Amino acid sequence: MIEIGKNIRNDITERILHALSIRETPSIQKIAVDINLSPRWLRRQ
């Protein structure tokens, strides 16, 4: 369970960093929608 939580946090951090690296003025709402629509950690389980 601890490891799953770690994976979720790493995944979210990855997505935020990726979104910030793209120069399309990402909003926090857009990042949140992206996380909610395609959580990789759910598909891994």
C-alpha distance matrix in Angstrom:
0.0 3.8 5.4 5.1 6.4 8.7 9.9 10.8 12.7 14.4 15.4 16.9 18.6 20.0 21.3 23.0 24.6 25.7 27.2 28.9 30.4 32.0 35.3 35.2 34.6 31.0 30.4 27.1 27.5 27.8 24.7 22.7 24.3 23.5 19.7 19.9 22.1 20.3 16.6 16.1 12.3 13.2 15.7 13.5 11.3
3.8 0.0 3.8 5.5 5.2 6.3 8.8 10.1 10.8 12.4 14.3 15.7 16.7 18.4 20.2 21.4 22.7 24.3 25.9 27.2 28.7 30.7 33.9 34.1 33.3 30.0 29.4 26.1 26.9 27.4 24.1 22.4 24.5 23.5 19.8 20.5 23.0 21.2 17.4 16.8 13.2 14.9 17.4 15.1 13.7
5.4 3.8 0.0 3.8 5.4 5.0 6.2 8.7 9.9 10.4 12.2 14.3 15.3 16.2 18.3 20.0 20.9 22.2 24.2 25.7 26.7 28.7 32.1 32.5 32.0 28.7 28.6 25.6 26.6 26.5 23.0 21.8 23.7 22.2 18.6 19.8 21.8 19.4 15.7 14.4 10.9 13.3 15.2 12.4 11.7
5.1 5.5 3.8 0.0 3.8 5.4 5.0 6.3 8.8 9.8 10.4 12.4 14.3 15.1 16.5 18.5 20.0 20.8 22.4 24.3 25.6 27.2 30.5 30.5 30.1 26.7 26.4 23.4 23.9 23.8 20.5 19.0 20.6 19.2 15.6 16.4 18.3 16.1 12.3 11.4 7.8 9.7 12.0 9.8 8.9
6.4 5.2 5.4 3.8 0.0 3.8 5.4 5.1 6.3 8.7 9.8 10.8 12.4 14.2 15.5 16.7 18.5 19.9 21.2 22.7 24.4 26.2 29.2 29.2 28.4 25.0 24.3 21.1 21.8 22.2 18.9 17.2 19.3 18.4 14.6 15.5 18.1 16.5 12.7 12.7 9.3 11.4 14.3 12.7 12.0
8.7 6.3 5.0 5.4 3.8 0.0 3.8 5.4 5.2 6.1 8.5 10.0 10.6 12.1 14.3 15.5 16.5 18.1 19.9 21.1 22.4 24.6 27.7 28.2 27.5 24.3 24.1 21.1 22.4 22.5 18.9 17.9 20.3 18.8 15.3 17.0 19.4 17.3 13.7 12.9 10.1 13.1 15.4 13.3 13.5
9.9 8.8 6.2 5.0 5.4 3.8 0.0 3.8 5.5 5.1 6.0 8.6 9.8 10.3 12.2 14.2 15.2 16.1 18.1 19.8 20.8 22.6 26.0 26.3 26.1 22.8 23.0 20.3 21.4 20.8 17.3 16.6 18.4 16.5 13.1 15.0 16.8 14.3 10.7 9.4 6.8 10.2 12.0 9.9 10.9
10.8 10.1 8.7 6.3 5.1 5.4 3.8 0.0 3.8 5.5 5.1 6.2 8.6 9.8 10.6 12.3 14.2 15.2 16.4 18.3 19.9 21.4 24.5 24.4 23.9 20.4 20.2 17.3 18.0 17.8 14.4 13.2 15.1 13.7 10.0 11.7 14.0 12.0 8.4 8.5 6.1 9.0 11.6 10.7 11.4
12.7 10.8 9.9 8.8 6.3 5.2 5.5 3.8 0.0 3.8 5.4 5.2 6.1 8.5 9.9 10.6 12.2 14.1 15.3 16.5 18.3 20.2 23.2 23.4 22.5 19.3 18.9 15.9 17.4 17.6 13.9 13.1 15.8 14.5 11.1 13.3 16.0 14.4 11.1 11.4 9.7 12.7 15.2 14.2 15.1
14.4 12.4 10.4 9.8 8.7 6.1 5.1 5.5 3.8 0.0 3.8 5.5 5.1 6.0 8.6 10.0 10.5 12.0 14.1 15.3 16.3 18.5 21.8 22.5 22.0 19.0 19.5 17.0 18.8 18.2 14.4 14.6 16.9 14.9 11.9 14.8 16.8 14.5 11.5 10.8 9.7 13.3 14.9 13.6 15.3
15.4 14.3 12.2 10.4 9.8 8.5 6.0 5.1 5.4 3.8 0.0 3.8 5.5 5.0 6.2 8.7 9.9 10.4 12.2 14.2 15.3 16.8 20.1 20.4 20.3 17.1 17.6 15.4 16.6 15.6 12.0 12.1 13.9 11.5 8.7 11.7 13.2 10.8 8.1 7.4 7.3 10.7 12.1 11.5 13.7
16.9 15.7 14.3 12.4 10.8 10.0 8.6 6.2 5.2 5.5 3.8 0.0 3.8 5.4 5.1 6.2 8.6 9.7 10.5 12.2 14.1 15.6 18.5 18.5 17.8 14.4 14.4 11.9 13.3 12.8 9.1 9.0 11.5 9.8 7.0 10.1 12.4 11.0 8.7 9.6 9.7 12.4 14.4 14.5 16.2
18.6 16.7 15.3 14.3 12.4 10.6 9.8 8.6 6.1 5.1 5.5 3.8 0.0 3.8 5.5 5.2 6.1 8.4 9.8 10.5 12.2 14.5 17.4 18.0 17.2 14.3 14.8 12.5 14.8 14.3 10.6 11.5 14.3 12.5 10.3 13.7 15.8 14.3 12.2 12.5 12.6 15.7 17.4 17.0 19.0
20.0 18.4 16.2 15.1 14.2 12.1 10.3 9.8 8.5 6.0 5.0 5.4 3.8 0.0 3.8 5.6 5.3 6.0 8.5 9.9 10.5 12.6 15.9 16.8 16.8 14.1 15.4 13.9 16.0 14.6 11.0 12.6 14.6 11.9 10.4 14.1 15.3 13.1 11.6 11.0 12.0 15.3 16.2 15.8 18.4
21.3 20.2 18.3 16.5 15.5 14.3 12.2 10.6 9.9 8.6 6.2 5.1 5.5 3.8 0.0 3.8 5.5 5.0 6.0 8.5 9.8 10.8 14.0 14.2 14.2 11.1 12.4 11.1 12.7 11.0 7.4 9.4 11.1 8.3 7.5 11.3 12.2 10.6 9.9 10.3 12.1 14.6 15.6 16.1 18.7
23.0 21.4 20.0 18.5 16.7 15.5 14.2 12.3 10.6 10.0 8.7 6.2 5.2 5.6 3.8 0.0 3.8 5.4 5.1 6.1 8.5 10.1 12.7 12.9 12.1 9.2 10.1 8.6 11.2 10.1 6.6 9.0 11.5 9.7 9.1 12.7 14.3 13.5 12.8 13.8 15.1 17.6 18.9 19.4 21.7
24.6 22.7 20.9 20.0 18.5 16.5 15.2 14.2 12.2 10.5 9.9 8.6 6.1 5.3 5.5 3.8 0.0 3.8 5.5 5.1 6.1 8.8 11.6 13.0 12.6 10.6 12.4 11.7 14.5 13.2 10.0 12.7 15.0 12.8 12.4 16.2 17.4 16.0 15.3 15.5 16.9 19.8 20.7 20.8 23.4
25.7 24.3 22.2 20.8 19.9 18.1 16.1 15.2 14.1 12.0 10.4 9.7 8.4 6.0 5.0 5.4 3.8 0.0 3.8 5.5 5.1 6.6 10.1 11.3 11.9 10.0 12.5 12.5 14.7 12.5 9.7 12.9 14.3 11.4 11.8 15.6 15.9 14.4 14.4 14.3 16.4 19.1 19.4 19.8 22.8
27.2 25.9 24.2 22.4 21.2 19.9 18.1 16.4 15.3 14.1 12.2 10.5 9.8 8.5 6.0 5.1 5.5 3.8 0.0 3.8 5.4 5.3 8.2 8.4 8.6 6.2 8.9 9.5 11.5 9.1 7.0 10.6 11.9 9.6 10.9 14.3 14.7 14.0 14.6 15.4 17.7 19.9 20.5 21.5 24.2
28.9 27.2 25.7 24.3 22.7 21.1 19.8 18.3 16.5 15.3 14.2 12.2 10.5 9.9 8.5 6.1 5.1 5.5 3.8 0.0 3.8 5.4 7.1 8.4 7.7 6.6 9.1 9.9 12.8 11.2 9.3 12.8 14.6 12.9 13.9 17.3 18.1 17.6 17.8 18.6 20.5 23.0 23.8 24.4 27.1
30.4 28.7 26.7 25.6 24.4 22.4 20.8 19.9 18.3 16.3 15.3 14.1 12.2 10.5 9.8 8.5 6.1 5.1 5.4 3.8 0.0 3.8 6.3 8.8 9.5 9.3 12.4 13.5 16.2 14.1 12.3 15.8 17.3 15.0 16.0 19.6 19.9 18.9 19.2 19.3 21.5 24.2 24.5 24.9 27.9
32.0 30.7 28.7 27.2 26.2 24.6 22.6 21.4 20.2 18.5 16.8 15.6 14.5 12.6 10.8 10.1 8.8 6.6 5.3 5.4 3.8 0.0 3.8 5.7 7.6 7.7 11.4 13.3 15.3 12.6 11.7 15.5 16.1 13.9 15.8 19.0 18.7 18.0 19.2 19.5 22.2 24.4 24.4 25.4 28.5
35.3 33.9 32.1 30.5 29.2 27.7 26.0 24.5 23.2 21.8 20.1 18.5 17.4 15.9 14.0 12.7 11.6 10.1 8.2 7.1 6.3 3.8 0.0 3.8 5.7 7.7 11.3 14.0 16.0 13.6 13.5 17.2 17.8 16.2 18.4 21.4 21.2 21.0 22.3 23.0 25.6 27.7 27.9 29.0 32.0
35.2 34.1 32.5 30.5 29.2 28.2 26.3 24.4 23.4 22.5 20.4 18.5 18.0 16.8 14.2 12.9 13.0 11.3 8.4 8.4 8.8 5.7 3.8 0.0 3.8 5.7 9.1 12.3 13.6 11.0 11.8 15.4 15.4 14.2 17.0 19.5 19.1 19.4 21.2 22.4 25.2 26.7 27.0 28.6 31.4
34.6 33.3 32.0 30.1 28.4 27.5 26.1 23.9 22.5 22.0 20.3 17.8 17.2 16.8 14.2 12.1 12.6 11.9 8.6 7.7 9.5 7.6 5.7 3.8 0.0 3.8 6.4 9.8 11.5 9.9 10.8 14.1 14.8 14.3 16.7 19.1 19.4 20.1 21.5 23.1 25.5 27.0 27.9 29.4 31.9
31.0 30.0 28.7 26.7 25.0 24.3 22.8 20.4 19.3 19.0 17.1 14.4 14.3 14.1 11.1 9.2 10.6 10.0 6.2 6.6 9.3 7.7 7.7 5.7 3.8 0.0 3.8 6.6 8.3 6.4 7.0 10.4 11.2 10.7 13.0 15.3 15.8 16.6 17.9 19.7 22.0 23.4 24.4 26.0 28.4
30.4 29.4 28.6 26.4 24.3 24.1 23.0 20.2 18.9 19.5 17.6 14.4 14.8 15.4 12.4 10.1 12.4 12.5 8.9 9.1 12.4 11.4 11.3 9.1 6.4 3.8 0.0 3.8 5.3 5.2 6.4 8.7 10.0 10.8 12.6 14.4 15.5 16.9 18.0 20.4 22.2 23.4 24.9 26.6 28.5
27.1 26.1 25.6 23.4 21.1 21.1 20.3 17.3 15.9 17.0 15.4 11.9 12.5 13.9 11.1 8.6 11.7 12.5 9.5 9.9 13.5 13.3 14.0 12.3 9.8 6.6 3.8 0.0 3.8 5.4 5.1 6.1 8.6 9.8 10.5 12.2 14.2 15.6 16.0 18.6 19.9 21.1 23.0 24.6 26.2
27.5 26.9 26.6 23.9 21.8 22.4 21.4 18.0 17.4 18.8 16.6 13.3 14.8 16.0 12.7 11.2 14.5 14.7 11.5 12.8 16.2 15.3 16.0 13.6 11.5 8.3 5.3 3.8 0.0 3.8 5.5 5.0 6.2 8.6 9.9 10.5 12.2 14.4 15.3 18.4 19.8 20.3 22.3 24.3 25.7
27.8 27.4 26.5 23.8 22.2 22.5 20.8 17.8 17.6 18.2 15.6 12.8 14.3 14.6 11.0 10.1 13.2 12.5 9.1 11.2 14.1 12.6 13.6 11.0 9.9 6.4 5.2 5.4 3.8 0.0 3.8 5.4 5.1 6.2 8.7 9.9 10.5 12.4 13.9 16.6 18.7 19.3 20.7 22.8 24.7
24.7 24.1 23.0 20.5 18.9 18.9 17.3 14.4 13.9 14.4 12.0 9.1 10.6 11.0 7.4 6.6 10.0 9.7 7.0 9.3 12.3 11.7 13.5 11.8 10.8 7.0 6.4 5.1 5.5 3.8 0.0 3.8 5.4 5.0 6.2 8.6 9.9 10.9 11.5 14.0 15.8 17.0 18.5 20.2 22.1
22.7 22.4 21.8 19.0 17.2 17.9 16.6 13.2 13.1 14.6 12.1 9.0 11.5 12.6 9.4 9.0 12.7 12.9 10.6 12.8 15.8 15.5 17.2 15.4 14.1 10.4 8.7 6.1 5.0 5.4 3.8 0.0 3.8 5.4 5.1 6.1 8.6 10.2 10.5 13.6 14.8 15.4 17.5 19.4 20.7
24.3 24.5 23.7 20.6 19.3 20.3 18.4 15.1 15.8 16.9 13.9 11.5 14.3 14.6 11.1 11.5 15.0 14.3 11.9 14.6 17.3 16.1 17.8 15.4 14.8 11.2 10.0 8.6 6.2 5.1 5.4 3.8 0.0 3.8 5.4 5.1 6.0 8.6 10.1 13.4 15.2 15.1 16.7 19.2 20.6
23.5 23.5 22.2 19.2 18.4 18.8 16.5 13.7 14.5 14.9 11.5 9.8 12.5 11.9 8.3 9.7 12.8 11.4 9.6 12.9 15.0 13.9 16.2 14.2 14.3 10.7 10.8 9.8 8.6 6.2 5.0 5.4 3.8 0.0 3.8 5.5 5.2 6.2 8.0 10.7 13.1 13.5 14.5 16.9 18.8
19.7 19.8 18.6 15.6 14.6 15.3 13.1 10.0 11.1 11.9 8.7 7.0 10.3 10.4 7.5 9.1 12.4 11.8 10.9 13.9 16.0 15.8 18.4 17.0 16.7 13.0 12.6 10.5 9.9 8.7 6.2 5.1 5.4 3.8 0.0 3.8 5.6 5.7 5.5 8.6 10.1 10.8 12.6 14.5 16.1
19.9 20.5 19.8 16.4 15.5 17.0 15.0 11.7 13.3 14.8 11.7 10.1 13.7 14.1 11.3 12.7 16.2 15.6 14.3 17.3 19.6 19.0 21.4 19.5 19.1 15.3 14.4 12.2 10.5 9.9 8.6 6.1 5.1 5.5 3.8 0.0 3.8 5.8 6.1 9.9 11.0 10.3 12.4 15.0 15.9
22.1 23.0 21.8 18.3 18.1 19.4 16.8 14.0 16.0 16.8 13.2 12.4 15.8 15.3 12.2 14.3 17.4 15.9 14.7 18.1 19.9 18.7 21.2 19.1 19.4 15.8 15.5 14.2 12.2 10.5 9.9 8.6 6.0 5.2 5.6 3.8 0.0 3.8 6.4 9.6 11.7 10.6 11.6 14.7 16.0
20.3 21.2 19.4 16.1 16.5 17.3 14.3 12.0 14.4 14.5 10.8 11.0 14.3 13.1 10.6 13.5 16.0 14.4 14.0 17.6 18.9 18.0 21.0 19.4 20.1 16.6 16.9 15.6 14.4 12.4 10.9 10.2 8.6 6.2 5.7 5.8 3.8 0.0 3.8 6.1 8.9 8.3 8.6 11.5 13.4
16.6 17.4 15.7 12.3 12.7 13.7 10.7 8.4 11.1 11.5 8.1 8.7 12.2 11.6 9.9 12.8 15.3 14.4 14.6 17.8 19.2 19.2 22.3 21.2 21.5 17.9 18.0 16.0 15.3 13.9 11.5 10.5 10.1 8.0 5.5 6.1 6.4 3.8 0.0 3.8 5.4 5.6 7.1 9.2 10.8
16.1 16.8 14.4 11.4 12.7 12.9 9.4 8.5 11.4 10.8 7.4 9.6 12.5 11.0 10.3 13.8 15.5 14.3 15.4 18.6 19.3 19.5 23.0 22.4 23.1 19.7 20.4 18.6 18.4 16.6 14.0 13.6 13.4 10.7 8.6 9.9 9.6 6.1 3.8 0.0 3.8 5.4 5.3 6.4 9.1
12.3 13.2 10.9 7.8 9.3 10.1 6.8 6.1 9.7 9.7 7.3 9.7 12.6 12.0 12.1 15.1 16.9 16.4 17.7 20.5 21.5 22.2 25.6 25.2 25.5 22.0 22.2 19.9 19.8 18.7 15.8 14.8 15.2 13.1 10.1 11.0 11.7 8.9 5.4 3.8 0.0 3.8 5.5 5.1 6.7
13.2 14.9 13.3 9.7 11.4 13.1 10.2 9.0 12.7 13.3 10.7 12.4 15.7 15.3 14.6 17.6 19.8 19.1 19.9 23.0 24.2 24.4 27.7 26.7 27.0 23.4 23.4 21.1 20.3 19.3 17.0 15.4 15.1 13.5 10.8 10.3 10.6 8.3 5.6 5.4 3.8 0.0 3.8 5.4 5.5
15.7 17.4 15.2 12.0 14.3 15.4 12.0 11.6 15.2 14.9 12.1 14.4 17.4 16.2 15.6 18.9 20.7 19.4 20.5 23.8 24.5 24.4 27.9 27.0 27.9 24.4 24.9 23.0 22.3 20.7 18.5 17.5 16.7 14.5 12.6 12.4 11.6 8.6 7.1 5.3 5.5 3.8 0.0 3.8 5.6
13.5 15.1 12.4 9.8 12.7 13.3 9.9 10.7 14.2 13.6 11.5 14.5 17.0 15.8 16.1 19.4 20.8 19.8 21.5 24.4 24.9 25.4 29.0 28.6 29.4 26.0 26.6 24.6 24.3 22.8 20.2 19.4 19.2 16.9 14.5 15.0 14.7 11.5 9.2 6.4 5.1 5.4 3.8 0.0 3.8
11.3 13.7 11.7 8.9 12.0 13.5 10.9 11.4 15.1 15.3 13.7 16.2 19.0 18.4 18.7 21.7 23.4 22.8 24.2 27.1 27.9 28.5 32.0 31.4 31.9 28.4 28.5 26.2 25.7 24.7 22.1 20.7 20.6 18.8 16.1 15.9 16.0 13.4 10.8 9.1 6.7 5.5 5.6 3.8 0.0
